[in-house]
């Protein structure tokens, strides 16, 4: 097993830059997830690591080897794609072991590795079946088994669960987490699914326009986003935003207000702030609560009662819409006035350039 090091990695197609100077360190045994909107470059970056895309400039190290010019088969990686890419005429046993057969691996050794992978993935009973006799989740397990038998230094996953239904995605997500625990392998995973990223990753890499916006543990990105893009992208439902002005500054505390928010005092990095500055306030839907003395008032426009929680779409005086997630079940009606308190300790302020003003910890 090995870690990875990406140094100033660039990729251009003609004159169009796609990956713009990515620097990233992945330690041995880490589970790293690339996230970002469609077209941000996450799959391209994964394919560059795999050797399926050329590197325009920069360096890719896998372990202690510079791999820019190394053939994909020699990089010590195995990739699991969104499509299962199984041979329909072969059994599961033969699909899993096909790469080993091409490599002329001894038959007994090949059999041992296939059965070990089947045991890890709990699919020993499927070895004699063909892909047409398998469910989507079972086919994805076969594709993962084909990667496991190669005993790669690094596993690469390109949205492997996106073809599965919602319930099966949950099951397979848990299986992938367990697989990582069992193998202790370095894994790099591309997804657009927030829940997959937050639950699987040791480290999340947020990409936008081919540029790394922030790298960190899932909870760090959720609680301390580096900028507006990360704040709006990480978390489901997404963070609410409002333009506010600075009313007063007292040491490391700043009071802000707007047409929608009467006043809220927040801990922030105030070194560059002055009264009257325009900022963006961000607060997550779960950090709002009903309170008769709250600083936010709006009218209910839509209610989703889920039993354990109630999702409320709130129309603010400015015309903006915020989403509120309330614990428990609340029988609210459209057009009902709602007064809410903002958890000031969870608020994030952003400057005019979109950079967070989080106070130092």
C-alpha positions as CSV (number, residue, x, y, z in Angstrom):
1,X,0.0,0.0,0.0
2,X,1.1,3.6,-0.6
3,X,0.2,7.2,-0.3
4,X,0.0,9.8,-3.1
5,X,1.5,13.2,-3.7
6,X,0.1,15.6,-6.4
7,X,2.4,18.5,-7.0
8,X,1.2,21.5,-9.1
9,X,-0.8,19.2,-11.3
10,X,-2.2,20.8,-14.5
11,X,-4.4,19.4,-17.3
12,X,-5.3,21.3,-20.5
13,X,-7.3,20.2,-23.5
14,X,-5.9,22.4,-26.3
15,X,-6.0,25.9,-24.8
16,X,-8.7,25.0,-22.3
17,X,-7.4,24.5,-18.7
18,X,-9.3,21.8,-16.8
19,X,-7.1,21.1,-13.8
20,X,-5.3,24.2,-12.5
21,X,-2.4,23.5,-10.3
22,X,-3.6,20.9,-7.8
23,X,-1.4,20.2,-4.8
24,X,-2.6,17.3,-2.6
25,X,-1.1,14.8,-0.1
26,X,-2.8,11.5,0.6
27,X,-1.4,9.4,3.4
28,X,-1.2,5.6,3.3
29,X,-4.5,4.1,4.3
30,X,-6.6,7.3,3.9
31,X,-10.0,7.4,2.4
32,X,-10.1,10.6,0.3
33,X,-13.2,11.8,-1.5
34,X,-13.3,14.3,-4.4
35,X,-16.5,16.4,-4.5
36,X,-17.7,19.3,-6.6
37,X,-20.3,20.2,-9.2
38,X,-20.5,18.6,-12.6
39,X,-17.5,19.7,-14.8
40,X,-15.3,20.7,-11.8
41,X,-12.6,18.3,-12.8
42,X,-12.9,15.6,-10.2
43,X,-13.2,12.6,-12.6
44,X,-10.5,14.1,-14.8
45,X,-8.2,14.3,-11.8
46,X,-8.9,10.7,-10.8
47,X,-8.2,9.6,-14.4
48,X,-4.9,11.4,-14.3
49,X,-3.9,9.4,-11.2
50,X,-5.0,6.2,-13.0
51,X,-3.0,7.1,-16.1
52,X,-6.0,7.3,-18.3
53,X,-5.4,11.0,-18.9
54,X,-2.0,12.6,-19.6
55,X,-0.6,15.1,-17.2
56,X,0.1,18.4,-18.9
57,X,2.5,19.6,-16.1
58,X,3.3,18.9,-12.5
59,X,4.2,15.6,-10.7
60,X,2.3,12.6,-9.6
61,X,3.9,10.4,-7.0
62,X,2.5,7.1,-5.9
63,X,4.6,5.9,-2.9
64,X,8.1,6.9,-3.7
65,X,7.7,6.6,-7.5
66,X,7.2,9.5,-9.9
67,X,4.4,8.1,-12.1
68,X,3.9,10.7,-14.8
69,X,5.1,8.5,-17.5
70,X,4.3,5.1,-15.9
71,X,1.8,2.9,-17.8
72,X,-1.6,2.5,-16.0
73,X,-1.0,-1.3,-15.5
74,X,2.3,-0.5,-13.7
75,X,1.1,2.1,-11.3
76,X,-0.1,-0.3,-8.6
77,X,-3.7,1.1,-8.8
78,X,-7.1,-0.5,-9.5
79,X,-10.1,1.5,-10.6
80,X,-13.8,0.8,-10.2
81,X,-15.9,2.7,-12.7
82,X,-19.5,3.9,-12.6
83,X,-20.4,1.2,-15.1
84,X,-19.8,-2.3,-13.9
85,X,-18.1,-3.4,-17.2
86,X,-18.5,-7.1,-16.6
87,X,-18.2,-9.7,-19.3
88,X,-21.7,-11.1,-19.7
89,X,-20.6,-14.5,-20.9
90,X,-18.3,-15.2,-17.9
91,X,-19.3,-16.3,-14.4
92,X,-18.6,-14.1,-11.4
93,X,-15.6,-16.3,-10.7
94,X,-14.1,-15.7,-14.1
95,X,-14.9,-12.0,-14.1
96,X,-13.1,-11.5,-10.8
97,X,-10.1,-13.5,-11.9
98,X,-9.9,-12.3,-15.5
99,X,-7.1,-9.8,-14.9
100,X,-5.1,-12.4,-13.0
101,X,-5.5,-14.9,-15.9
102,X,-4.2,-12.3,-18.3
103,X,-1.2,-11.8,-16.1
104,X,-0.6,-15.6,-16.2
105,X,-1.0,-15.9,-12.4
106,X,-0.6,-19.5,-11.2
107,X,-4.0,-21.2,-11.2
108,X,-3.9,-22.1,-7.5
109,X,-2.8,-18.6,-6.5
110,X,-5.6,-17.2,-8.8
111,X,-8.2,-19.4,-7.1
112,X,-7.0,-18.3,-3.6
113,X,-7.2,-14.6,-4.5
114,X,-10.7,-14.9,-6.1
115,X,-12.1,-16.8,-3.1
116,X,-10.5,-14.4,-0.6
117,X,-12.1,-11.4,-2.4
118,X,-15.4,-13.2,-2.5
119,X,-15.2,-13.9,1.2
120,X,-14.4,-10.2,1.9
121,X,-17.4,-9.1,-0.2
122,X,-19.7,-11.9,1.1
123,X,-20.4,-13.2,-2.4
124,X,-19.0,-16.8,-2.2
125,X,-22.5,-18.0,-3.2
126,X,-22.5,-15.9,-6.4
127,X,-19.3,-17.3,-7.9
128,X,-21.0,-19.6,-10.4
129,X,-23.6,-17.0,-11.6
130,X,-23.4,-14.8,-14.6
131,X,-23.9,-11.0,-14.5
132,X,-27.5,-11.3,-15.9
133,X,-28.4,-13.2,-12.8
134,X,-27.2,-10.5,-10.4
135,X,-28.7,-7.4,-8.9
136,X,-27.1,-4.0,-9.4
137,X,-25.5,-4.1,-6.0
138,X,-24.1,-7.6,-6.6
139,X,-22.6,-6.5,-9.9
140,X,-20.9,-3.6,-8.2
141,X,-19.5,-6.1,-5.7
142,X,-18.0,-8.1,-8.5
143,X,-16.4,-5.0,-10.0
144,X,-14.9,-4.2,-6.6
145,X,-13.8,-7.9,-6.2
146,X,-12.0,-7.6,-9.6
147,X,-10.0,-4.7,-8.1
148,X,-9.3,-6.4,-4.8
149,X,-7.6,-9.4,-6.4
150,X,-5.0,-7.2,-8.0
151,X,-3.9,-6.2,-4.4
152,X,-3.3,-2.6,-5.6
153,X,-1.4,0.1,-3.7
154,X,-4.3,2.5,-4.3
155,X,-8.0,1.9,-5.1
156,X,-9.8,4.5,-7.3
157,X,-13.6,4.7,-7.4
158,X,-15.4,6.9,-10.0
159,X,-19.0,7.3,-8.7
160,X,-19.4,3.6,-8.2
161,X,-22.8,3.8,-6.6
162,X,-24.6,6.3,-8.8
163,X,-26.4,3.6,-10.8
164,X,-28.0,2.0,-7.7
165,X,-31.3,2.9,-6.2
166,X,-31.4,4.8,-2.9
167,X,-31.8,1.9,-0.5
168,X,-29.1,-0.1,-2.2
169,X,-26.7,2.9,-2.1
170,X,-27.0,3.0,1.7
171,X,-26.1,-0.7,1.9
172,X,-23.2,-0.4,-0.5
173,X,-21.9,2.7,1.2
174,X,-21.7,0.7,4.5
175,X,-20.0,-2.2,2.7
176,X,-17.4,0.2,1.2
177,X,-16.7,1.7,4.7
178,X,-16.3,-1.8,6.1
179,X,-14.0,-2.8,3.1
180,X,-11.8,0.1,3.9
181,X,-11.5,-0.9,7.5
182,X,-10.8,-4.5,6.6
183,X,-8.2,-3.8,3.9
184,X,-6.6,-0.6,5.4
185,X,-6.0,0.5,1.8
186,X,-5.5,3.9,0.3
187,X,-8.8,4.8,-1.4
188,X,-9.7,7.8,-3.6
189,X,-13.4,8.2,-4.4
190,X,-15.2,10.6,-6.7
191,X,-18.9,11.4,-5.9
192,X,-21.4,14.2,-6.2
193,X,-23.4,12.7,-3.3
194,X,-23.1,14.7,0.0
195,X,-23.9,11.9,2.3
196,X,-21.4,9.5,0.7
197,X,-18.7,12.2,1.0
198,X,-19.5,13.0,4.7
199,X,-19.8,9.4,5.8
200,X,-17.0,7.7,3.9
201,X,-14.2,10.2,3.9
202,X,-11.3,10.7,6.2
203,X,-10.5,13.7,4.0
204,X,-12.7,15.6,1.5
205,X,-11.2,17.6,-1.4
206,X,-13.7,20.2,-2.7
207,X,-13.0,21.2,-6.3
208,X,-14.5,23.9,-8.4
209,X,-13.4,24.9,-11.9
210,X,-10.3,22.7,-11.6
211,X,-9.1,24.4,-8.4
212,X,-9.0,22.9,-4.9
213,X,-11.2,25.1,-2.7
214,X,-10.6,23.3,0.6
215,X,-9.2,20.1,1.9
216,X,-10.1,18.7,5.3
217,X,-12.0,16.3,7.5
218,X,-15.8,16.2,6.7
219,X,-16.8,17.9,10.0
220,X,-14.2,20.6,9.6
221,X,-15.5,21.5,6.2
222,X,-19.1,21.5,7.5
223,X,-18.3,23.7,10.5
224,X,-15.5,25.8,9.2
225,X,-15.9,26.3,5.4
226,X,-13.0,28.3,3.9
227,X,-15.3,30.3,1.5
228,X,-18.8,30.8,0.2
229,X,-18.5,28.0,-2.4
230,X,-17.5,25.3,0.2
231,X,-20.2,26.6,2.6
232,X,-22.9,26.3,-0.1
233,X,-21.7,23.0,-1.4
234,X,-21.0,21.0,1.7
235,X,-24.0,20.1,3.8
236,X,-27.5,19.0,2.9
237,X,-29.7,21.0,2.9
238,X,-27.4,23.7,1.8
239,X,-26.5,26.7,4.0
240,X,-28.7,29.8,4.0
241,X,-27.1,33.1,3.1
242,X,-28.0,36.8,3.6
243,X,-26.3,40.0,2.9
244,X,-25.7,42.0,6.1
245,X,-23.9,45.1,7.3
246,X,-21.6,45.6,10.2
247,X,-23.4,47.5,13.1
248,X,-20.6,47.4,15.7
249,X,-17.3,45.7,16.6
250,X,-16.2,44.8,20.1
251,X,-12.9,42.9,20.2
252,X,-13.5,39.6,18.4
253,X,-17.2,40.0,18.3
254,X,-19.1,41.7,15.4
255,X,-22.8,42.6,15.4
256,X,-24.5,42.4,11.9
257,X,-28.0,43.1,10.7
258,X,-30.1,43.3,7.6
259,X,-33.6,43.8,6.4
260,X,-34.4,40.2,7.4
261,X,-32.3,39.9,10.5
262,X,-32.7,42.5,13.3
263,X,-29.3,41.8,14.8
264,X,-26.9,38.9,15.6
265,X,-23.6,39.0,17.3
266,X,-20.9,36.6,16.0
267,X,-17.4,35.7,16.9
268,X,-15.2,36.5,13.8
269,X,-11.8,37.6,12.6
270,X,-12.5,41.4,12.9
271,X,-9.0,42.7,12.0
272,X,-10.0,44.0,8.6
273,X,-13.6,45.0,9.4
274,X,-15.1,48.4,10.1
275,X,-18.7,49.6,10.8
276,X,-20.7,49.7,7.6
277,X,-18.9,46.9,5.8
278,X,-21.1,44.6,3.7
279,X,-20.7,40.9,4.5
280,X,-22.5,37.7,3.8
281,X,-24.0,35.8,6.8
282,X,-24.3,32.0,6.5
283,X,-26.4,29.8,8.8
284,X,-27.4,26.2,8.3
285,X,-31.1,25.2,8.3
286,X,-30.5,23.0,11.4
287,X,-29.1,26.0,13.4
288,X,-32.5,27.8,13.4
289,X,-35.1,27.3,16.1
290,X,-38.6,28.6,16.9
291,X,-38.3,31.4,19.5
292,X,-40.8,34.2,20.2
293,X,-37.8,36.5,20.9
294,X,-35.8,35.4,17.8
295,X,-34.2,37.9,15.4
296,X,-35.6,36.3,12.2
297,X,-39.2,36.6,11.1
298,X,-40.8,35.2,7.9
299,X,-43.9,33.5,6.5
300,X,-44.2,29.8,5.9
301,X,-44.5,29.0,2.2
302,X,-44.0,25.2,2.2
303,X,-43.9,22.5,4.9
304,X,-42.5,19.0,4.7
305,X,-43.5,16.9,7.8
306,X,-41.1,13.9,8.0
307,X,-42.0,12.8,11.5
308,X,-38.6,13.1,13.1
309,X,-38.1,16.6,11.7
310,X,-40.0,19.3,9.8
311,X,-38.6,21.1,6.8
312,X,-40.0,24.6,6.4
313,X,-39.5,26.9,3.4
314,X,-39.6,30.4,4.9
315,X,-40.3,33.6,2.9
316,X,-38.3,36.6,4.4
317,X,-39.3,40.3,4.2
318,X,-36.7,40.9,1.5
319,X,-38.3,38.2,-0.7
320,X,-35.5,35.8,-0.1
321,X,-36.3,32.2,0.8
322,X,-34.6,30.3,3.6
323,X,-34.9,26.6,4.5
324,X,-35.4,25.8,8.2
325,X,-35.1,22.2,9.7
326,X,-36.9,21.9,13.0
327,X,-36.6,18.9,15.3
328,X,-39.7,16.8,15.7
329,X,-43.1,17.2,14.0
330,X,-44.7,20.7,13.8
331,X,-48.2,21.3,12.3
332,X,-47.4,24.6,10.5
333,X,-49.6,26.2,7.8
334,X,-48.7,28.0,4.7
335,X,-48.6,31.8,5.2
336,X,-48.2,31.4,9.0
337,X,-45.8,33.8,10.5
338,X,-42.8,32.2,12.1
339,X,-40.2,33.8,14.5
340,X,-36.8,32.1,14.7
341,X,-33.6,32.3,16.7
342,X,-30.3,32.0,15.0
343,X,-27.6,29.9,16.8
344,X,-24.9,32.7,16.8
345,X,-22.2,30.2,17.7
346,X,-22.8,28.4,14.4
347,X,-23.0,31.4,12.1
348,X,-20.2,32.0,9.6
349,X,-19.5,35.4,8.1
350,X,-17.9,35.9,4.7
351,X,-16.1,39.0,3.4
352,X,-16.8,40.8,0.0
353,X,-14.4,38.3,-1.7
354,X,-16.3,35.3,-0.3
355,X,-13.6,34.3,2.1
356,X,-14.7,33.2,5.6
357,X,-14.1,35.4,8.6
358,X,-14.0,32.5,11.1
359,X,-12.3,33.4,14.4
360,X,-9.1,31.5,15.1
361,X,-9.5,28.4,17.3
